[in-house]
Amino acid sequence: MLDMAEEKDLQSTVKPKVTLRDVHVHYGDVHAVNGIDLDLYSDKVTALIGPSGCGKSTLLRCLNRMNDTIPDCRVDGEILLDGKNIYDAKIDVVQLRARVGMVFQKPNPFPKSIYDNVAYGPRIHGIAADRTSLDEIVESSLEKAGLWQEVKDRLDDSGIALSGGQQQRLCIARAIAVSPEVILMDEPCSALDPIATAKVEALIDELSGRYAIVIVTHSMQQAARVSQKTVFFHLGEMIEQGDTTQIFTAPREERTRDYITGRFG
């Protein structure tokens, strides 16, 4: 097992997929996120934890510029994807969101067939050369999302007719279909029952290593199960980050320890 110094040396040789430096987010006069420095890696699932309203989801939405849609929201600082500032005026936001996919708290399949839900992204981005290529992308994406065997004989059925857990996996398949490099998940299991949650967590584990995955969760048990790196936020500030095992067993900061042990939350 690597000690902390060895792990730090190893990480220093691996370039982060996403780099955040001195990131601040304001909603009008409200300072929601305060001076975040964070590196996100392709070979790690990173969990963002902390009490409600601490800035986790706000920070997550910065990573694919979803905050652009919110009036009076201002993002300052630097967010780099493969070394390039995603807030640069030359960045195509549509292309950025293809590279940085997002799965929301509540499953939100389109009111289309299962097939068309997954095919939507490849069609608008011109990824599939023909129908055969599109069929392959749809099957591969549903397979990766652990849904193919359940829906392969009813691809023309509406995505909305699926169960909640199946809908969420369909949304993950839809995100995967455009070959993203980063997948953002904002409380992806909060609307699901325990069985569906277990399936989505197994899927996250299956996808880890293929994508840089960042998950916001209120469940510390879930963070411990699915992530390799955990970041604790409180009142818009990043209090502590580190290896998930270290954060949950030997946190360095008192506020982290108090949150983990349930003294506040």
Phi, psi and chi 1 to 4 in degrees:
 res  aa     phi    psi   chi1   chi2   chi3   chi4
   1 MET       -  137.0 -175.4  176.3 -118.2      -
   2 LEU   -76.0  139.4  -63.1  175.3      -      -
   3 ASP   -81.2  174.8   64.9   24.8      -      -
   4 MET   -60.8  -39.7 -161.4  171.5  -64.4      -
   5 ALA   -66.0  -42.6      -      -      -      -
   6 GLU   -65.5  -39.6  -73.1  173.5  -36.6      -
   7 GLU   -64.7  -39.7 -174.5  172.1  -13.2      -
   8 LYS   -63.8  -41.8 -164.0  169.2 -177.7 -178.6
   9 ASP   -63.4  -40.4  -73.0  -17.7      -      -
  10 LEU   -64.8  -43.9 -177.7   61.6      -      -
  11 GLN   -63.2  -33.6  -80.8 -158.3   -2.3      -
  12 SER   -66.4  -20.3   68.5      -      -      -
  13 THR   -88.3  -11.7   65.5      -      -      -
  14 VAL  -105.3  124.6  179.5      -      -      -
  15 LYS   -73.9  134.4  -74.8 -171.6  176.7  179.6
  16 PRO   -66.2  147.7   14.5  -19.9      -      -
  17 LYS   -73.8  -42.2 -173.5   69.3 -178.8  175.0
  18 VAL  -128.1  134.5 -178.7      -      -      -
  19 THR  -124.3  127.1  -56.6      -      -      -
  20 LEU  -113.7  131.5  -63.2   87.3      -      -
  21 ARG  -133.6  120.0  -68.6  -65.6  177.8  -95.2
  22 ASP    50.2   49.7 -163.2   28.2      -      -
  23 VAL   -84.3  125.9  173.7      -      -      -
  24 HIS  -122.7  142.2  -63.4 -103.3      -      -
  25 VAL  -128.7  128.7 -176.0      -      -      -
  26 HIS  -117.9  137.3  -68.7   82.5      -      -
  27 TYR  -108.7   97.2  -65.8  117.7      -      -
  28 GLY    61.7 -120.5      -      -      -      -
  29 ASP   -89.8   -2.9  -65.5  -29.8      -      -
  30 VAL   -88.2  123.6  177.1      -      -      -
  31 HIS   -91.2   94.6 -162.8  173.0      -      -
  32 ALA   -83.6  -33.6      -      -      -      -
  33 VAL  -133.9  131.9  169.0      -      -      -
  34 ASN  -124.6  100.8 -174.6    7.8      -      -
  35 GLY    62.8   55.2      -      -      -      -
  36 ILE   -87.8  128.3  -54.7  -60.1      -      -
  37 ASP  -116.3  120.9  -68.6  -31.5      -      -
  38 LEU  -157.2  141.0 -178.4   62.0      -      -
  39 ASP  -114.6  136.0  -68.5  -28.7      -      -
  40 LEU  -119.2  133.8  -55.9  170.1      -      -
  41 TYR  -114.1  148.7  -66.5   86.9      -      -
  42 SER   -67.4  -25.1  -68.5      -      -      -
  43 ASP   -97.7   14.4   61.8  -16.8      -      -
  44 LYS  -132.8  144.1  -74.3 -177.6  171.1   34.3
  45 VAL   -91.6  123.3  177.0      -      -      -
  46 THR  -107.6  124.3  -59.1      -      -      -
  47 ALA  -101.0  133.2      -      -      -      -
  48 LEU  -104.4  118.0  -50.2 -175.5      -      -
  49 ILE  -122.1  164.1   66.1  168.6      -      -
  50 GLY   147.7  165.1      -      -      -      -
  51 PRO   -65.9  164.2   20.1  -28.5      -      -
  52 SER   -56.5  140.4  -63.6      -      -      -
  53 GLY    78.2   15.8      -      -      -      -
  54 CYS   -91.7   -3.7   69.1      -      -      -
  55 GLY   107.4    2.0      -      -      -      -
  56 LYS   -60.7  -55.5  -53.1 -178.4  -59.9  -69.0
  57 SER   -68.5  -34.7  -67.6      -      -      -
  58 THR   -59.8  -45.8  -66.7      -      -      -
  59 LEU   -65.6  -41.5 -173.7   70.7      -      -
  60 LEU   -57.8  -43.3 -168.4   77.1      -      -
  61 ARG   -69.1  -18.2  -71.0 -165.1  -62.4  -94.6
  62 CYS   -67.9  -27.5  -69.3      -      -      -
  63 LEU   -73.8  -17.3  -57.9  179.3      -      -
  64 ASN  -130.8   22.7   68.3  -14.2      -      -
  65 ARG    60.7   31.5  -67.4 -175.3   50.9  172.8
  66 MET   -66.4  -24.0  -73.0  -64.8  -69.4      -
  67 ASN   -68.4  -13.7  -75.3  -33.8      -      -
  68 ASP   -58.4  -26.3  -72.1   10.4      -      -
  69 THR   -84.0   -4.6   63.5      -      -      -
  70 ILE  -100.8  120.0  -59.4  173.9      -      -
  71 PRO   -59.0  145.8  -18.8   29.7      -      -
  72 ASP    67.8   10.5  -61.1  -33.6      -      -
  73 CYS   -90.9  130.3  179.8      -      -      -
  74 ARG  -127.2  128.7 -172.5  177.6   86.1 -111.8
  75 VAL  -111.5  123.2  178.9      -      -      -
  76 ASP  -117.2  159.6  -62.0  -44.9      -      -
  77 GLY   102.6 -160.7      -      -      -      -
  78 GLU  -130.7  128.2 -161.3  171.8   54.4      -
  79 ILE  -125.4  115.7  -58.9  177.5      -      -
  80 LEU  -110.0  133.9  -51.7  178.1      -      -
  81 LEU  -112.7  114.3  175.1   61.2      -      -
  82 ASP    52.3   40.3  -74.2  -25.1      -      -
  83 GLY    83.8   -0.9      -      -      -      -
  84 LYS  -112.8  134.7  -65.7 -175.8  178.7  176.3
  85 ASN   -69.7  117.9 -169.8  -13.8      -      -
  86 ILE   -73.1  -12.8   67.5  169.2      -      -
  87 TYR   -96.5    7.9  -78.2   84.8      -      -
  88 ASP   -62.1  141.5 -171.4  -68.7      -      -
  89 ALA   -60.6  -23.4      -      -      -      -
  90 LYS   -83.2   -9.1  -63.4  175.3 -174.5  174.0
  91 ILE   -71.7  131.2  -69.7  -69.2      -      -
  92 ASP   -83.1  111.3 -178.1  -27.8      -      -
  93 VAL   -65.6  -34.3  177.1      -      -      -
  94 VAL   -62.5  -45.1  173.9      -      -      -
  95 GLN   -66.2  -37.8  -70.0  -60.1  -38.3      -
  96 LEU   -59.0  -43.7  171.2   68.0      -      -
  97 ARG   -73.2  -17.6  -70.0  177.1 -173.4  154.7
  98 ALA   -74.4  -36.8      -      -      -      -
  99 ARG   -77.3  -29.5  -65.5  179.5   67.2 -167.6
 100 VAL  -121.9   91.4 -175.8      -      -      -
 101 GLY   -79.9  162.4      -      -      -      -
 102 MET  -139.0  138.7 -171.5  153.9 -169.0      -
 103 VAL  -119.3  126.0  177.8      -      -      -
 104 PHE   -92.5  172.3  -65.6   91.6      -      -
 105 GLN   -60.1  -45.9 -174.2  169.2   -0.5      -
 106 LYS  -104.8  130.3 -172.1  176.8  177.6 -174.4
 107 PRO   -53.7  133.3  -23.1   32.8      -      -
 108 ASN  -133.5   59.7   61.6  -21.7      -      -
 109 PRO   -63.3  150.5   22.6  -31.4      -      -
 110 PHE   -69.9  153.2  -59.8  141.7      -      -
 111 PRO   -76.1   60.1   26.6  -32.4      -      -
 112 LYS  -134.7  179.0  -61.3  172.2  178.5  -73.8
 113 SER   -67.4  163.0   70.5      -      -      -
 114 ILE   -56.2  -45.6  -66.1  167.0      -      -
 115 TYR   -58.9  -48.6 -176.3   98.2      -      -
 116 ASP   -69.4  -27.3  -74.7  -21.6      -      -
 117 ASN   -60.2  -46.8  -98.0  -86.7      -      -
 118 VAL   -75.9  -34.9 -176.8      -      -      -
 119 ALA   -77.0  -14.9      -      -      -      -
 120 TYR   -56.2  -52.9  179.2   80.4      -      -
 121 GLY   -61.8  -52.4      -      -      -      -
 122 PRO   -55.9  -34.2  -28.1   35.5      -      -
 123 ARG   -67.2  -50.0  -80.7 -178.1  176.9  138.8
 124 ILE   -71.9  -24.2   63.9  169.3      -      -
 125 HIS   -94.3   -0.5  -69.3  -70.9      -      -
 126 GLY    66.0   32.8      -      -      -      -
 127 ILE   -78.3  -36.5  -66.9  170.4      -      -
 128 ALA   -92.3  128.8      -      -      -      -
 129 ALA   -75.3  -32.1      -      -      -      -
 130 ASP  -154.8 -178.9   50.7   36.7      -      -
 131 ARG   -63.8  -36.7  177.0   63.4 -172.8 -129.2
 132 THR   -62.5  -44.5  -58.7      -      -      -
 133 SER   -62.3  -40.5  -60.0      -      -      -
 134 LEU   -64.9  -42.5 -167.5   58.1      -      -
 135 ASP   -57.9  -41.5  -71.5  -11.0      -      -
 136 GLU   -65.5  -40.5  -70.6  171.5   -4.5      -
 137 ILE   -64.9  -43.0  -69.8  169.8      -      -
 138 VAL   -62.7  -48.0  169.3      -      -      -
 139 GLU   -63.2  -45.7  179.7  175.0  -14.5      -
 140 SER   -61.6  -42.0  171.7      -      -      -
 141 SER   -67.5  -42.6  -58.4      -      -      -
 142 LEU   -67.4  -34.1  -71.8  167.5      -      -
 143 GLU   -64.5  -47.8 -170.2   75.4   58.8      -
 144 LYS   -62.8  -31.4  -72.4  175.5 -175.0  170.9
 145 ALA   -85.3    5.0      -      -      -      -
 146 GLY    67.7   28.3      -      -      -      -
 147 LEU  -118.9  -15.0 -163.3   56.2      -      -
 148 TRP   -56.5  -48.6  174.8 -110.4      -      -
 149 GLN   -62.9  -27.5  -67.9  -59.3  -36.1      -
 150 GLU   -82.2  -24.0  -63.8  169.8   44.4      -
 151 VAL  -124.6   -0.9  -57.5      -      -      -
 152 LYS   -59.6  -25.2   63.8 -179.1 -179.8  179.8
 153 ASP   -96.4    4.6  -62.3  -38.1      -      -
 154 ARG  -142.5   45.2   49.3 -171.4 -178.4  122.2
 155 LEU   -64.8  -21.1  -65.3  176.6      -      -
 156 ASP   -86.0   -7.4  -68.4  -27.7      -      -
 157 ASP   -71.0  156.1  -70.2    2.2      -      -
 158 SER   -67.8  138.2  170.7      -      -      -
 159 GLY   -62.3  -27.4      -      -      -      -
 160 ILE   -71.5  -19.3  -64.6  171.6      -      -
 161 ALA   -79.3  -10.4      -      -      -      -
 162 LEU   -72.7  162.4  -64.0  171.8      -      -
 163 SER   -68.5  167.3   70.4      -      -      -
 164 GLY   -58.6  -44.6      -      -      -      -
 165 GLY   -66.2  -39.8      -      -      -      -
 166 GLN   -66.0  -38.6  -71.3  174.4  -37.5      -
 167 GLN   -60.5  -41.7  -75.1 -174.4   24.5      -
 168 GLN   -66.9  -39.2 -166.6   64.0  -56.8      -
 169 ARG   -68.5  -31.8  -77.2 -176.8  -74.6  145.1
 170 LEU   -64.1  -40.2  177.9   62.2      -      -
 171 CYS   -65.3  -35.3  -67.6      -      -      -
 172 ILE   -67.9  -41.4  -67.0  170.1      -      -
 173 ALA   -60.7  -39.8      -      -      -      -
 174 ARG   -63.1  -39.5 -172.3  176.1   66.9 -164.4
 175 ALA   -68.1  -40.7      -      -      -      -
 176 ILE   -67.0  -30.4  -69.7  169.8      -      -
 177 ALA   -59.3  -24.7      -      -      -      -
 178 VAL   -97.6   17.1  -67.3      -      -      -
 179 SER    53.6   60.0  -60.5      -      -      -
 180 PRO   -70.7  166.2   31.4  -36.4      -      -
 181 GLU  -105.0  -24.2  -61.3  156.5   47.1      -
 182 VAL  -131.0  138.8 -178.7      -      -      -
 183 ILE  -122.5  123.0  -60.2  176.5      -      -
 184 LEU  -100.6  133.7  -49.1  176.1      -      -
 185 MET  -127.9  116.3  -63.1 -176.1  168.9      -
 186 ASP  -102.8   97.5 -168.7    1.1      -      -
 187 GLU    50.5   54.4  -66.7  -82.4   -2.8      -
 188 PRO   -67.1  -14.5   27.3  -36.1      -      -
 189 CYS  -112.6    2.7  -59.1      -      -      -
 190 SER   -66.3  -24.1   64.1      -      -      -
 191 ALA   -99.9    9.3      -      -      -      -
 192 LEU  -109.1  156.3  -54.8 -177.6      -      -
 193 ASP   -79.4  168.9   62.2   46.8      -      -
 194 PRO   -57.9  -37.1  -27.0   35.4      -      -
 195 ILE   -68.3  -45.0  -67.6  171.4      -      -
 196 ALA   -65.3  -38.0      -      -      -      -
 197 THR   -60.3  -44.1  -66.2      -      -      -
 198 ALA   -60.9  -38.8      -      -      -      -
 199 LYS   -67.1  -40.9  -72.7 -174.8  177.0 -179.7
 200 VAL   -67.9  -39.7  171.1      -      -      -
 201 GLU   -63.7  -39.4  -72.4 -176.8    1.5      -
 202 ALA   -63.8  -36.5      -      -      -      -
 203 LEU   -66.2  -43.1  173.3   56.2      -      -
 204 ILE   -58.2  -43.0  -66.8  168.8      -      -
 205 ASP   -62.2  -40.4 -172.5   56.3      -      -
 206 GLU   -65.3  -37.2  179.6   72.5   21.9      -
 207 LEU   -81.8  -18.7  -62.7  176.2      -      -
 208 SER   -63.6  139.5   65.4      -      -      -
 209 GLY    96.8  -26.8      -      -      -      -
 210 ARG   -89.0  -28.7  -59.0 -171.4 -152.7  177.1
 211 TYR  -136.3  156.8  -48.3   90.0      -      -
 212 ALA   -79.0  117.1      -      -      -      -
 213 ILE  -113.4  130.5  -61.5  175.7      -      -
 214 VAL  -123.0  123.2 -171.7      -      -      -
 215 ILE  -122.1  128.5  177.7  170.8      -      -
 216 VAL   -91.9  128.0  166.0      -      -      -
 217 THR  -145.8  144.1  177.6      -      -      -
 218 HIS   -87.8  -13.3  -82.7  102.2      -      -
 219 SER   -91.2  111.4  167.2      -      -      -
 220 MET   -66.8  -32.0  -73.9 -178.1  -78.2      -
 221 GLN   -63.4  -40.3  -66.9   85.9   -5.7      -
 222 GLN   -65.8  -44.0 -177.4  171.9   75.3      -
 223 ALA   -57.2  -43.0      -      -      -      -
 224 ALA   -65.7  -34.1      -      -      -      -
 225 ARG   -76.3  -39.5  -73.8 -168.1  -62.9  -95.6
 226 VAL  -104.2  -16.7  -55.8      -      -      -
 227 SER  -108.5  157.1   71.3      -      -      -
 228 GLN  -103.3  -22.4  -68.9   79.1   52.0      -
 229 LYS  -129.6  139.0 -179.7  177.2  179.5  179.6
 230 THR  -128.5  140.0  -64.3      -      -      -
 231 VAL  -124.1  126.5 -172.8      -      -      -
 232 PHE  -103.9  126.6  171.0   58.1      -      -
 233 PHE  -112.8  147.4  -70.3   85.5      -      -
 234 HIS  -151.0  125.1 -173.6 -126.8      -      -
 235 LEU    52.3   43.9  -60.8  176.9      -      -
 236 GLY    81.3   -0.3      -      -      -      -
 237 GLU  -114.2  147.4  -65.2 -172.6   -3.1      -
 238 MET   -84.8  114.3 -175.2  175.4   74.2      -
 239 ILE   -86.0  -40.3  -54.7  -56.6      -      -
 240 GLU  -160.0  146.3 -174.1  170.7   -9.6      -
 241 GLN  -138.6  153.5   61.8  169.3  -52.9      -
 242 GLY   168.8 -174.7      -      -      -      -
 243 ASP   -56.5  135.6  174.8   82.7      -      -
 244 THR   -55.3  -44.7  -65.5      -      -      -
 245 THR   -59.4  -43.4  -56.8      -      -      -
 246 GLN   -64.0  -44.4  174.0  -96.8  -49.7      -
 247 ILE   -59.4  -40.2  -68.3  -70.7      -      -
 248 PHE   -86.7  -20.6  -77.1  101.6      -      -
 249 THR  -109.4  -28.6   59.7      -      -      -
 250 ALA  -145.9   61.3      -      -      -      -
 251 PRO   -62.9  144.0   21.7  -31.1      -      -
 252 ARG   -85.4  -27.0  -68.4 -177.4  -72.1  -88.8
 253 GLU  -100.3  140.8  -61.2  -69.4  -28.0      -
 254 GLU   -63.2  -39.5 -174.6  176.2   -5.3      -
 255 ARG   -63.9  -37.4  -82.9  177.3  -69.3  179.1
 256 THR   -62.9  -46.4  -48.9      -      -      -
 257 ARG   -60.9  -41.9 -172.9  163.2   50.5 -108.7
 258 ASP   -65.2  -37.6  -73.1  -11.0      -      -
 259 TYR   -69.8  -46.5 -178.2   71.6      -      -
 260 ILE   -60.5  -36.7  -63.4  -66.2      -      -
 261 THR   -88.9    3.4   55.0      -      -      -
 262 GLY    83.4   16.3      -      -      -      -
 263 ARG   -73.7  -23.5  -69.6  179.5 -169.0  169.7
 264 PHE  -152.6  164.3   75.5   91.0      -      -
 265 GLY   170.5      -      -      -      -      -
